[in-house]
Amino acid sequence: MEIILKHKSGKKWELHQEIRHVLHNKEEIIIYRGFPTDLSSVPKFLWGVLPPYGDFLLASLVHDYLYTKNKSRGRKFADKEMLIVSNKINKNKIDNYIRYFGVRLFGWYYWKYYDI
């Protein structure tokens, strides 16, 4: 699936089409056109090793959506879903798990304070 984003400013992007995605629990979510995202929330000094975009982009969008628009499921659910989607579409399992452990360790800040 091709994902089309429009750059807004800084690390802010906007989804340029609607994406329908079925979660591992069989629930369908619709990430709406215009949805704001910061891609993968990786500190800039790590971009050479863990770029904020790539094969895991769908996982990042699903994760951002669950963090901001579907908090009722909880942070752990959103983080797990990101890993599941990443493992389906990104062959680099080491990268997937580094990102997963990153959101498990530091995602609380975004969960509590940050609105994309």
C-alpha positions in Angstrom: 0.0 0.0 0.0 1.3 3.4 -0.9 0.9 6.0 1.9 0.8 9.6 0.8 1.7 12.2 3.3 1.8 16.0 3.1 4.5 17.8 5.1 3.1 20.5 7.3 6.1 21.9 9.3 9.0 20.6 11.3 8.3 17.0 12.2 4.5 17.4 11.5 2.9 15.5 8.6 -0.7 15.0 7.4 -2.1 11.8 5.9 -3.3 12.6 2.4 -5.7 9.6 2.1 -8.0 7.5 4.3 -6.5 4.3 5.5 -8.6 1.3 6.7 -6.8 -1.1 8.9 -7.9 -4.2 10.8 -6.3 -4.6 14.2 -5.1 -7.9 15.5 -8.3 -8.2 17.5 -10.3 -8.0 14.2 -11.6 -4.4 14.9 -11.3 -2.1 12.0 -10.1 1.4 12.4 -10.2 4.2 9.8 -7.4 6.7 9.9 -8.9 9.7 8.3 -7.5 11.9 5.6 -5.9 14.8 7.2 -4.8 12.8 10.3 -1.7 14.5 11.8 1.4 12.4 12.5 5.0 12.9 13.4 5.8 9.6 11.7 8.0 7.5 14.0 8.9 9.6 17.1 12.6 9.0 17.0 15.0 11.7 18.3 16.8 13.5 15.4 20.3 12.3 16.6 19.2 8.7 16.0 17.8 9.2 12.5 20.9 7.8 10.9 20.2 4.5 12.6 16.4 4.7 13.1 14.9 7.0 10.5 11.4 8.3 11.3 9.9 6.8 8.1 10.3 3.6 6.1 8.7 0.1 5.8 7.1 0.5 9.3 5.2 3.7 8.3 1.8 2.0 8.5 2.7 0.7 12.0 3.6 4.3 13.0 0.3 5.7 11.7 -1.7 3.0 13.4 0.2 3.6 16.6 -0.3 7.4 16.4 -4.0 6.9 15.7 -4.4 4.6 18.7 -2.4 7.0 21.0 -4.5 10.0 20.0 -7.9 8.9 18.9 -8.5 5.5 20.5 -7.0 5.8 24.0 -9.7 3.6 25.5 -7.7 0.5 24.4 -4.7 1.6 26.4 -1.1 2.4 25.7 0.1 -1.2 25.9 -2.5 -2.3 23.3 -1.3 0.5 20.9 2.3 -0.4 21.4 1.6 -4.1 20.8 -0.4 -3.3 17.7 2.6 -1.3 16.4 4.8 -4.3 16.8 2.4 -6.7 15.2 1.9 -4.4 12.1 5.7 -3.8 11.9 6.5 -7.5 12.0 4.0 -8.1 9.1 5.4 -5.4 6.8 9.0 -4.8 7.9 11.5 -7.6 7.5 14.0 -6.0 9.9 12.8 -7.6 13.2 15.6 -5.9 15.2 14.4 -2.5 14.0 10.8 -3.5 14.9 11.8 -4.5 18.5 14.0 -1.5 19.1 11.1 0.8 18.2 8.7 -1.3 20.3 10.9 -1.2 23.4 11.4 2.6 22.7 7.6 3.2 22.9 7.3 0.9 25.9 10.0 2.9 27.7 9.3 6.5 26.5 5.8 6.4 25.1 4.2 7.4 28.4 5.4 11.0 27.8 3.5 11.2 24.4 0.6 9.3 25.8 0.2 11.8 28.7 1.3 15.1 27.3 1.6 15.2 23.5 -1.1 15.8 21.0 0.1 15.3 17.5 
